[in-house]
Amino acid sequence: MTTQNEKLKYVIYCRKSTEDKDKQVLSIDSQERELKEYAKKHNLRVLGTYREEKSAHKRGRPVFAQLMSMMEEGKINAFLVWQPNRIARNALDGGWVITLMDEGHIDEVRTPFKTYYNSSDDKFILQIEFGMAKKYSDDMIASVKRGHRTKVLQGWRNGIAPIGYLNNLDKPKGERNIISDPERFPLVQRLFQLFLSEEYSVRRIQKEIVKWGLKTRQTKRQGGRHLPISAIYKILTEPFYYGYFGVKNEETGERDLVKGAHTPMITEDDFDRIQVKLGRKGKPRSHTNHHFSYTGKIECGECGGMVTAEEKHQLICTKCKYKFAYKSKDACPQCKTRIEEMKKPTILHYVYYHCTKQKNKKCTQKFMRAEVLEKLIDNEIKGFKLSQEFSQWALEELSKDNVETVKNQNAVIDSQQKRYKDVVAELQNLTQLYTSPKNASGELLTLEEYEPQRKTLLAQKKQLEEAQQDTGRKIEEWIDWAENSFNFAVAARMWFENGAPEQKRAVFMSLSESNLTLKDEKLSISLKKPLDFYSMIANRFPSTTIAIEPKKYRVNKRKCLPFEADIPRLRRREDSNLWSFPLNALARLVPPKLALRASAASWRKPRARIKNP
């Protein structure tokens, strides 16, 4: 005779919410072990065990959906679970189970504590269990959101603290704040300083932090790794490091910036400078704020106040031709014609730059259209524009001139290596003498004599190690800098004419080391190195700005250089003639802090490399 248990085909289903790991009564392993022992004890026929780490608060569990399909096909007809809430915490999945029971596909839902048969009373109780599970889940979500809102009001970001900071686990749950990581905070702060120096690219910073030993914090399952380039970009664009964090606005769905109570790593101005260099718009702001390309850098030449900008949105009425600002109006102020009734009205949009007049309310400087200001900036860029042919020729000449420098560099490296070996030998001899059996009583070398000598040699050893690392990179770095700066002089005007607003601003920010001055519709710019040097070349040797025609360039480049007649003076190293240009003087310039230095990679030519003799 066939028993009821033999007719039932059970499947063990174990589930644990991935976002609820610390709140589960039993882990998946414990659930599986307990349920298998229960099935063995009660002689239940189990056809399989299925595990899933996914919340049941919403639909979308692939393993659960697979089991329900198997129920409909008649392959299985009974659940063995730890509790009913393992099956469903939402109304749709709970209703799905009850529906299959009504249709005869599910005969039983069993737990170690209670069995729910396919009867009206048990289905009613099971529905209540599912409803209670959903209520518990909803209450828990509401409680968590309330706690999150409270933390935000106190100035603390929810979730895992970014690298450089730690979640303070010493405080009780609900009161935990974010503190500085004593190990990583100074290293991440140094990362920002290197990028702000404008002498380190993101890729070069990545190599530096590997040397520092900066790694992500080790957790149970992940961490303890060096930062990839994508993670460095994320750090450089994260508002948390200047004291703010994003919170989702439940009404608009957008993320608003909230001031945090944690210790900021950089200033807000530094953060904005970083975003400009990265070609971004800066920190997230309300959509009503505007970003103007040339503000924050220009001073008024009359009163010394800063030059700001504002937008004008105007419309020309199709009926009376009256021009008015339409942003806050729905009809023409002159003839009262509604805007929606106008047929193809002319819409105007202007950007004006003007003095803020904060220092002198009576400042007489007038408004200036953005197009006029851009022409003034473009004229300044013309002043140092060099041709691609001259840039390539100059780099090749610099490579030739630096062969002697490379020889000297190799001599320095040989000297450093010899001195390093001598110091290591001295250190070994000193240690052997101090630890010698003959020096057991300190007759040959006392501890007071040994320690100072040992510290001195160790300091010399460390200094020589650092010097050897730096010396080998200097020439290669200088060539990279020279190429990038020449590329900027060649392509800056093209970037300014055709680039996006962020790119135009980056070119603009590269023109002066101090604030620019605007007075009487004239822009005064004091070019910084090496742009002032390139300006001198362009003025004294106009032929260096002339490009070779493509057809001639392919036939014979060397015989078609426009500046060929001036090459002797361009090569000259020393000459009393003020009109001569010592090309190797470029090597004495301070490396430029150009905002578009990284962008030069998009306009690169074959590099003239230096080979060690």
Residue pairs with C-beta under 8 A, 6 or more apart in sequence:
5 42
5 43
5 44
5 45
6 45
7 107
8 44
8 45
8 77
8 78
8 107
8 108
9 45
9 47
9 75
9 76
9 77
9 78
10 39
10 44
10 45
10 46
10 47
10 76
10 78
10 79
10 80
10 110
11 46
11 47
11 48
11 49
11 50
11 67
11 70
11 76
11 78
11 79
11 80
12 32
12 35
12 36
12 39
12 46
12 48
12 49
12 50
12 80
12 81
13 50
13 52
13 63
13 64
13 67
13 79
13 80
13 81
13 86
13 87
14 28
14 31
14 32
14 35
14 49
14 50
14 51
14 52
14 81
14 82
14 86
15 28
15 31
15 51
15 52
15 53
15 54
15 56
15 61
15 64
15 81
15 86
15 87
16 24
16 27
16 28
16 31
16 52
16 53
17 23
17 24
17 53
17 54
17 55
17 56
17 57
18 53
18 54
18 55
19 55
20 55
25 82
25 83
26 34
26 82
28 51
28 53
31 82
31 86
32 49
32 51
34 82
34 112
35 49
35 80
35 81
35 82
35 112
36 46
36 49
38 44
38 80
38 112
39 46
39 80
44 80
44 110
46 80
47 75
47 76
48 76
50 63
50 66
50 67
51 63
52 61
52 62
52 63
52 64
54 60
54 61
54 63
55 89
56 64
56 85
56 86
56 87
56 88
56 89
56 90
56 93
56 133
56 137
57 89
57 90
57 134
57 137
57 141
58 90
59 90
59 92
59 93
61 93
64 87
64 93
67 76
67 79
68 96
68 97
68 100
70 76
71 77
71 100
71 105
71 106
72 100
72 105
74 105
77 105
77 106
77 107
77 108
78 106
78 107
78 108
78 109
78 110
79 87
79 106
79 108
79 109
79 110
80 110
80 111
81 87
81 109
81 110
81 111
82 111
82 112
83 111
83 113
84 109
84 111
84 116
84 126
84 129
84 130
84 133
85 129
85 130
85 132
85 133
85 136
87 93
87 94
87 97
87 109
87 130
88 94
88 96
88 97
88 130
88 133
88 134
89 130
89 133
89 134
89 136
89 137
90 134
90 137
91 130
91 131
91 134
94 127
94 130
94 131
94 133
94 134
97 106
97 109
97 126
97 130
98 123
98 126
98 127
100 106
101 107
101 109
101 118
101 123
101 126
102 123
104 118
106 118
107 117
107 118
108 115
108 116
108 117
108 118
109 115
109 116
109 126
110 116
115 122
116 122
116 123
116 125
116 126
147 174
148 158
151 157
151 158
152 158
152 247
152 258
154 177
154 261
155 258
155 259
155 260
155 261
155 262
156 176
156 177
156 178
156 260
156 261
156 262
157 178
157 240
157 245
157 260
157 262
160 167
161 167
161 178
161 181
162 235
162 238
162 240
162 241
163 181
163 184
163 188
163 216
163 217
163 227
163 231
163 235
164 180
164 181
164 184
164 185
164 187
164 188
164 189
164 241
164 265
165 178
165 179
165 180
165 181
165 185
165 240
165 262
166 178
166 179
166 180
166 181
166 217
167 176
167 178
168 176
168 177
168 178
168 179
169 176
171 177
177 261
177 262
178 260
178 262
179 262
180 262
180 263
181 217
184 214
184 217
185 265
187 209
187 212
187 214
188 214
188 235
188 241
188 265
189 265
189 266
190 212
191 205
191 209
191 214
191 232
191 235
192 236
192 241
192 265
192 266
192 270
192 274
194 200
194 205
194 208
195 202
195 205
195 236
195 274
195 277
196 266
196 270
196 273
196 274
197 593
198 277
198 593
198 594
198 595
198 597
199 591
199 593
200 208
201 597
201 598
202 229
202 232
202 233
202 236
202 598
203 229
205 232
206 226
206 227
206 228
206 229
206 232
209 226
209 227
209 232
210 226
214 226
214 227
215 223
215 224
215 225
215 226
215 227
216 222
216 223
216 224
216 225
216 227
216 231
217 223
217 224
218 224
227 235
233 278
235 241
236 274
236 278
237 274
237 275
237 278
237 280
239 245
239 246
239 257
239 271
239 283
239 284
240 260
240 262
241 264
241 265
241 266
241 271
242 264
242 265
242 266
242 267
242 268
242 270
242 271
242 283
243 259
243 260
243 262
243 264
243 268
244 257
244 258
244 259
244 260
244 283
245 257
245 258
245 260
246 255
246 256
246 257
246 258
246 284
247 255
247 256
247 257
247 258
248 254
248 255
248 256
249 255
249 256
255 284
257 283
257 284
257 285
268 283
271 282
271 283
272 282
272 283
275 281
275 282
275 283
276 282
276 502
276 505
276 506
276 509
276 595
277 506
277 595
277 598
279 500
279 502
279 503
279 506
279 599
280 502
281 291
281 502
282 291
290 309
290 311
291 501
292 308
292 309
292 351
292 353
293 370
293 501
293 502
293 504
293 505
293 508
294 307
294 309
294 353
294 370
294 373
294 377
294 505
294 508
295 306
295 307
295 308
295 309
295 353
296 306
297 508
297 509
297 512
297 515
297 516
298 306
298 307
298 353
298 515
298 516
298 517
298 518
298 523
299 305
299 306
299 307
299 515
299 516
299 517
299 518
300 306
300 307
300 355
300 356
300 359
300 363
300 365
300 517
300 518
300 519
301 365
301 517
301 518
301 519
301 520
301 522
301 524
302 355
302 360
302 363
302 364
302 365
302 519
303 355
303 357
303 359
303 360
303 363
303 365
304 359
304 360
305 355
305 356
305 357
305 358
305 359
305 360
305 363
306 355
306 356
306 358
307 353
307 354
307 355
307 356
307 518
308 353
308 354
308 355
308 356
309 351
309 352
309 353
309 354
309 370
310 351
310 352
310 354
311 349
311 350
311 351
311 352
312 325
312 348
312 349
312 350
312 351
312 352
313 325
313 326
313 327
313 347
313 348
313 349
314 323
314 324
314 325
314 326
314 347
314 348
314 349
314 350
315 323
315 324
315 325
315 326
315 339
315 342
315 345
315 346
315 347
315 348
316 322
316 323
316 345
316 346
316 348
317 323
317 324
317 332
317 334
317 335
317 337
317 342
317 345
318 337
318 342
318 343
318 344
318 345
318 346
319 332
319 335
319 337
319 342
320 332
320 334
320 335
320 337
322 332
322 333
322 334
322 335
323 348
324 332
324 333
324 334
326 339
326 347
329 339
330 338
330 339
330 340
331 337
331 338
331 339
332 338
332 339
332 342
339 345
350 369
350 370
351 369
351 370
352 367
352 368
352 369
352 370
353 367
353 368
353 369
353 370
353 373
353 518
354 365
354 366
354 367
354 368
355 363
355 365
357 363
365 518
365 519
365 520
366 521
368 518
368 521
372 521
373 518
373 523
374 496
374 504
376 521
376 522
376 523
377 496
377 507
377 508
377 511
377 523
378 493
378 496
378 497
380 511
380 523
380 525
380 527
381 492
381 493
381 496
381 507
381 511
382 493
383 527
383 535
383 538
383 539
384 489
384 492
384 527
384 531
384 532
384 534
384 535
384 537
384 538
385 489
385 490
385 492
385 493
385 538
385 545
386 486
386 489
386 490
386 534
386 537
386 538
386 544
386 545
387 490
387 544
387 545
387 546
387 547
387 548
387 562
388 490
388 547
388 605
389 547
389 548
389 553
389 557
389 561
389 562
390 544
390 545
390 563
391 486
391 487
391 489
391 490
391 605
392 605
392 608
393 561
393 563
394 486
394 570
394 583
394 586
395 479
395 482
395 483
395 486
395 607
395 608
396 608
397 570
397 571
397 583
398 479
398 482
398 583
398 584
398 586
398 587
398 608
399 479
399 608
399 609
399 610
401 583
401 584
402 475
402 479
402 587
402 610
403 610
403 613
405 475
405 587
406 475
406 610
406 612
406 613
407 613
409 471
409 474
409 475
410 612
410 613
412 471
413 468
413 471
413 472
416 464
416 467
416 468
416 471
417 468
419 464
420 461
420 464
420 465
420 468
423 457
423 460
423 461
423 464
424 461
426 457
427 454
427 457
427 458
427 461
430 445
430 450
430 453
430 454
430 457
431 454
433 439
433 444
433 445
434 445
434 450
436 444
438 444
439 445
475 610
476 610
478 587
479 607
479 608
479 609
479 610
481 591
481 592
482 586
483 600
483 604
483 607
484 594
484 597
484 600
485 530
485 591
485 592
485 594
485 597
487 600
487 603
487 604
487 605
488 510
488 592
488 594
488 596
488 597
488 600
489 530
489 531
489 534
490 603
491 600
491 603
492 507
492 510
492 596
495 503
495 504
495 506
495 507
495 596
495 599
496 503
496 504
496 507
496 508
499 507
503 596
503 599
506 595
506 596
506 599
507 595
507 596
509 595
510 531
510 592
510 593
510 594
510 595
510 596
511 525
511 527
511 528
511 531
512 525
512 526
512 527
512 528
513 526
513 528
514 526
516 523
516 524
516 525
517 523
517 524
518 524
526 532
527 535
528 592
528 593
529 589
529 590
529 592
530 586
530 589
530 592
531 592
533 585
533 586
533 589
536 581
537 544
537 581
538 544
538 545
540 579
540 581
541 563
541 566
541 569
541 570
541 581
543 562
543 563
543 565
543 566
544 562
544 563
544 566
546 562
546 563
548 557
548 560
548 561
548 562
552 560
553 560
561 567
563 570
569 575
569 577
569 579
569 580
569 581
570 581
570 583
571 583
572 580
572 581
572 582
573 582
573 584
574 582
575 582
